[in-house]
Amino acid sequence: MPKNTSGFPVPLTPILGPGRIGVTLLRESGAMGFFLLHGIARMFSSLSQAPKVLHQIWAIGAGSLFLIVLIGLFTGMVLGLQGYYTLTMFGSEGFLGSAVSLSLIRELGPVLTAIMITGRAGSAMAAEIGVMRISDQIDALEVMDINPMGYLVSPRISAALISFPLLTSVFCVVGILGGYATGVLMLGVSGGVYFSRIESSVRLADVTGCLVKSLVFALIVVAVCCYKGYFAHMRKDGMGPEAVGNATTSAVVLSCILLLAADYALTSFLL
């Protein structure tokens, strides 16, 4: 059988590209998994991490609060508007509260919150750690016998596990109020019916699933963004500042892809 320059038989050539991509993804996923486990293991290594965790909560949580409130408000208003005109076609506009609340709590709340935090705080994580890597600051930490994982990664994991559920809850509450503003104040749906439908349709399992998703998304975002920044110096598509920029872009794109994939898997499991 004839072979190409790579030494593989010609019929196997079309699958070489996807095969290499699959192997690369598998290798990267395993490396990020071990990276995350190493960071989690260092979370409880010392009480001196508390100030760093508080600083990261401020950077990830408080710093993203205004963005989350703004996006949540407009998301709820759009859901209220679209939901009202869709339900009116079936004479069921009284179910607007159920449609808005379940859409936000089950899906849009955790996903959009995680994506917004990735764009704002996740990119900052990758860039900050990447700059520290190419400027040899991480090597300096090792020389001073300071564990870089415990100093840089673990506080961000702790802060994300605290901030993501809180911000997701804020997003959902503000989104429901945005739906109320559109459906009740602008379009004339009864306010009592709106909140009554929310109370009757939202179950504890929905809220629990929302919080579980937010915790999983927190781990994904921190693992990907910190990993990409931590190993920015090993990238093959650039050096120095270019490597940091490429690492940041890669971190945001990969995080968003993994968030949507994880959302599908979790939704399939939780339903």
C-alpha positions in Angstrom: 0.0 0.0 0.0 1.5 3.4 -1.0 2.5 5.8 1.8 2.7 9.5 2.1 5.7 11.5 3.4 4.5 11.0 7.0 4.9 7.3 6.7 1.1 6.5 7.0 -0.8 4.6 4.3 -2.6 6.9 1.9 -6.2 5.8 2.9 -5.4 6.9 6.5 -4.4 10.4 5.5 -7.9 12.0 5.8 -8.2 11.0 9.4 -4.7 12.2 10.5 -5.8 15.8 11.1 -8.9 15.0 13.3 -6.8 12.3 15.0 -4.1 14.8 15.9 -6.7 17.3 17.1 -8.3 14.6 19.2 -5.0 13.6 20.8 -4.1 17.2 21.5 -7.5 17.9 23.1 -7.2 14.8 25.2 -3.7 15.7 26.4 -4.7 19.3 27.1 -7.8 18.1 29.0 -5.8 15.8 31.2 -3.2 18.4 31.9 -5.8 20.9 32.9 -7.5 18.3 35.1 -4.3 17.6 37.0 -3.6 21.3 37.1 -7.0 21.9 38.7 -6.6 19.1 41.2 -3.2 20.5 42.2 -4.7 23.9 42.8 -7.6 22.4 44.9 -5.1 20.4 47.0 -3.3 23.7 47.9 -6.5 25.5 48.9 -6.3 24.2 52.5 -2.5 24.4 52.8 -2.4 27.6 54.9 -4.6 30.1 56.6 -2.4 32.8 55.1 -4.4 32.4 51.9 -7.4 34.2 53.4 -6.3 37.7 52.4 -5.5 36.5 48.8 -9.0 34.9 48.6 -10.7 38.1 49.7 -8.8 40.0 47.2 -9.8 37.6 44.4 -13.4 37.7 45.6 -13.3 41.5 45.2 -11.7 41.1 41.7 -14.0 38.3 40.4 -17.2 38.9 42.3 -17.6 42.6 43.3 -15.8 43.7 40.1 -18.3 41.8 38.0 -21.4 42.8 39.9 -22.4 45.8 37.8 -22.0 43.9 34.6 -24.0 40.9 35.9 -26.8 43.2 37.0 -26.9 45.0 33.7 -26.9 41.9 31.6 -29.4 40.2 33.9 -31.8 43.1 33.7 -31.8 43.3 29.9 -31.9 39.5 29.5 -35.0 39.4 31.8 -36.7 42.2 29.9 -36.1 40.5 26.5 -37.4 37.2 27.9 -40.5 39.0 29.2 -41.1 40.7 25.9 -40.6 37.7 23.7 -42.3 35.4 26.1 -45.4 37.6 26.3 -45.9 37.7 22.6 -45.2 34.0 22.2 -47.6 33.0 25.0 -50.3 35.4 23.7 -50.6 33.3 20.5 -51.9 30.5 22.7 -53.8 32.6 25.2 -51.4 31.7 28.0 -49.8 35.0 28.9 -50.5 34.2 32.6 -47.6 31.7 32.4 -45.1 34.5 31.7 -43.6 34.3 35.2 -43.0 30.6 34.8 -41.4 31.0 31.4 -39.0 33.8 32.5 -38.0 32.3 35.8 -37.4 28.7 34.6 -35.5 30.0 31.5 -33.2 32.0 33.8 -32.8 29.6 36.6 -32.3 26.4 34.6 -30.2 27.7 31.7 -29.5 31.4 31.0 -28.6 32.5 34.5 -25.6 30.1 35.1 -24.4 30.1 31.5 -24.5 33.9 30.8 -23.1 34.7 34.2 -20.1 32.3 33.6 -19.5 33.7 30.1 -19.6 37.3 31.3 -17.2 36.5 34.1 -14.9 34.7 31.7 -14.8 37.7 29.4 -14.0 40.1 32.3 -12.2 38.2 35.1 -11.1 35.1 33.3 -9.2 37.0 30.6 -7.6 39.1 33.4 -6.5 35.9 35.2 -4.8 34.5 32.1 -3.1 37.8 31.2 -1.9 38.5 34.8 -0.5 35.0 35.3 0.9 35.0 31.7 2.8 38.2 32.3 4.2 36.9 35.6 5.4 33.8 33.7 7.2 35.6 30.9 8.7 38.1 33.3 10.1 35.3 35.4 8.1 36.3 38.5 6.8 32.7 38.9 10.3 31.4 38.8 11.2 34.0 41.5 8.4 32.6 43.7 9.9 29.1 43.4 13.3 30.5 44.2 11.9 32.0 47.4 10.3 28.7 48.3 6.7 30.0 47.7 4.5 27.5 45.9 3.1 29.2 42.8 0.0 27.1 42.8 -0.9 28.0 46.3 0.0 31.6 45.8 -1.6 32.2 42.4 -4.2 29.5 41.5 -5.7 28.2 44.8 -7.0 31.6 45.9 -8.7 32.1 42.6 -10.3 28.7 42.8 -11.7 29.5 46.3 -12.9 33.0 45.2 -14.6 31.6 42.1 -16.4 28.9 44.0 -17.8 31.6 46.3 -18.4 34.3 43.6 -20.0 32.3 40.8 -23.1 31.0 42.8 -23.7 34.5 44.3 -23.4 36.3 41.0 -25.6 33.6 39.3 -28.3 34.2 42.0 -28.1 37.9 41.5 -28.4 37.5 37.7 -31.5 35.3 38.1 -33.2 37.6 40.6 -32.5 40.7 38.5 -33.6 38.9 35.4 -37.0 38.0 37.0 -37.4 41.6 38.0 -36.6 42.6 34.4 -39.3 40.2 33.1 -41.7 41.8 35.7 -40.9 45.3 34.4 -41.6 44.3 30.8 -44.5 41.9 31.3 -46.4 43.6 34.2 -45.5 47.3 34.1 -45.3 47.7 30.3 -47.6 45.0 28.8 -50.3 44.7 31.5 -49.8 41.2 32.9 -51.1 40.8 36.5 -48.3 41.2 39.0 -50.0 38.7 41.3 -50.3 36.1 38.6 -46.7 36.7 37.5 -45.2 35.9 40.9 -47.8 33.2 41.7 -46.7 31.3 38.6 -43.0 31.6 39.7 -43.9 30.2 43.1 -45.8 27.3 41.7 -43.4 26.4 38.9 -39.9 26.8 40.4 -38.8 23.8 42.4 -36.0 23.3 44.8 -34.4 21.0 42.3 -34.2 23.9 39.8 -32.4 26.1 42.2 -30.1 23.3 43.2 -29.3 22.5 39.6 -28.6 26.2 39.0 -26.1 26.4 41.8 -24.4 23.1 40.8 -23.9 24.4 37.3 -22.4 27.6 38.7 -19.9 25.7 40.8 -18.9 23.4 37.9 -18.6 26.5 35.6 -16.4 28.2 38.2 -13.9 25.3 38.2 -13.9 25.2 34.4 -13.2 29.0 34.0 -10.5 29.1 36.7 -8.8 25.9 35.4 -8.7 26.9 31.8 -7.7 30.6 32.3 -5.1 29.9 35.0 -3.6 27.0 33.0 -3.3 29.0 29.8 -1.6 31.9 31.6 0.6 29.6 33.7 2.0 27.9 30.6 2.0 30.8 28.3 5.8 30.5 27.9 5.4 27.1 26.3 3.1 28.2 23.5 4.3 27.6 19.9 2.4 30.5 18.3 4.3 33.4 19.8 6.8 34.6 22.4 6.7 37.2 25.1 3.7 39.6 25.0 2.4 37.9 21.9 2.3 34.6 23.8 0.3 36.2 26.6 -2.2 37.7 24.1 -2.6 34.4 22.4 -2.9 32.6 25.7 -5.6 35.0 26.9 -7.6 34.7 23.7 -7.3 30.9 23.8 -8.4 30.8 27.4 -11.6 32.8 26.7 -12.5 30.9 23.6 -11.9 27.5 25.2 -13.7 28.4 28.4 -16.8 29.4 26.5 -16.8 26.2 24.4 -16.3 24.1 27.5 -19.0 26.0 29.4 -21.6 25.2 26.7 -20.5 21.6 26.5 -20.7 21.2 30.3 -24.1 22.9 30.3 -25.4 20.4 27.9 -24.0 17.5 29.9 -25.3 18.8 33.2 -28.7 19.6 31.8 -29.0 16.0 30.4 -28.0 14.7 33.8 -30.2 17.0 36.0 -33.4 16.7 34.0 
